[in-house]
Amino acid sequence: MKWSPPGANVGAARVAPSGVEYLEEPLRDAGDLAGFLADSRVPVALDETLLGFSPLSPPPLRGVAALILKASVLGGYERSLAWARLARRERLAA
């Protein structure tokens, strides 16, 4: 589910006590990601958001727990491998 920032904050607060590992793509607009991550107690996983970035210039990763890597979505094996290397360097699940 993709929420507005207020909806994502409410959703994250509700699920935080359950101990979920992360919320996958909780926001409608990737531009709201940094603000959400600064306020949220629940980490996120990024999937489609990665399309707007490159491994050399990634989105904000503080508060990100995982990168969901789908070669068919990201544009092939090499690009997915570059994201996997970034995830390893940043100690994120991939």
C-alpha positions as CSV (number, residue, x, y, z in Angstrom):
1,M,0.0,0.0,0.0
2,K,1.3,3.4,-0.9
3,W,0.4,6.2,1.5
4,S,0.7,9.9,1.8
5,P,3.3,11.0,4.4
6,P,0.7,11.4,7.2
7,G,-0.9,8.0,6.4
8,A,2.5,6.3,6.3
9,N,3.3,7.8,9.7
10,V,0.1,6.4,11.2
11,G,0.5,3.0,9.5
12,A,4.1,2.7,10.7
13,A,3.2,3.7,14.2
14,R,0.4,1.1,14.2
15,V,2.6,-1.8,13.0
16,A,5.8,-0.8,14.9
17,P,4.9,-2.8,18.1
18,S,4.5,-6.0,16.0
19,G,8.2,-6.0,15.2
20,V,7.8,-6.0,11.4
21,E,11.2,-6.0,9.7
22,Y,10.2,-3.3,7.2
23,L,7.5,-1.7,5.2
24,E,8.0,-2.1,1.5
25,E,7.4,1.1,-0.6
26,P,5.1,2.8,2.0
27,L,4.9,6.1,0.2
28,R,3.2,7.3,-3.0
29,D,6.0,9.9,-3.7
30,A,9.7,8.9,-3.3
31,G,10.4,12.6,-2.6
32,D,8.7,12.2,0.8
33,L,11.1,9.3,1.7
34,A,13.7,11.3,3.7
35,G,11.1,12.9,5.9
36,F,9.3,9.7,6.5
37,L,12.5,7.9,7.4
38,A,13.5,10.6,9.8
39,D,10.3,10.2,11.8
40,S,9.5,6.5,11.4
41,R,10.4,3.8,13.9
42,V,9.9,1.2,11.2
43,P,12.5,0.7,8.5
44,V,11.5,0.5,4.8
45,A,12.4,-1.6,1.8
46,L,12.8,0.0,-1.5
47,D,11.7,-1.6,-4.8
48,E,10.2,0.7,-7.5
49,T,11.8,3.8,-5.9
50,L,15.1,2.5,-7.1
51,L,14.1,3.1,-10.7
52,G,14.4,6.9,-10.2
53,F,18.0,6.5,-8.9
54,S,21.2,4.8,-9.7
55,P,23.6,2.8,-7.5
56,L,26.1,5.6,-7.9
57,S,23.5,8.2,-6.7
58,P,21.0,6.3,-4.5
59,P,18.1,7.6,-2.6
60,P,18.5,8.4,1.1
61,L,19.3,5.1,2.8
62,R,19.2,6.0,6.5
63,G,16.3,3.9,7.8
64,V,16.2,1.6,4.8
65,A,16.5,-2.0,5.8
66,A,16.4,-3.7,2.4
67,L,16.5,-3.3,-1.3
68,I,14.1,-5.5,-3.3
69,L,16.0,-6.3,-6.5
70,K,14.1,-7.6,-9.5
71,A,16.3,-7.7,-12.6
72,S,13.3,-7.5,-14.9
73,V,12.2,-4.2,-13.2
74,L,15.6,-2.7,-12.7
75,G,16.8,-3.2,-16.3
76,G,18.8,-6.3,-16.2
77,Y,21.3,-8.4,-14.3
78,E,24.2,-5.9,-14.3
79,R,22.1,-3.1,-12.9
80,S,20.7,-5.4,-10.2
81,L,24.2,-6.6,-9.4
82,A,25.3,-3.0,-8.9
83,W,22.4,-2.4,-6.5
84,A,23.4,-5.6,-4.7
85,R,26.9,-4.4,-4.3
86,L,25.6,-1.1,-2.9
87,A,23.4,-3.0,-0.5
88,R,26.3,-5.1,0.7
89,R,28.5,-1.9,1.3
90,E,25.6,-0.3,3.2
91,R,24.8,-3.5,5.1
92,L,21.3,-3.7,3.8
93,A,19.4,-6.9,3.0
94,A,18.9,-7.4,-0.7
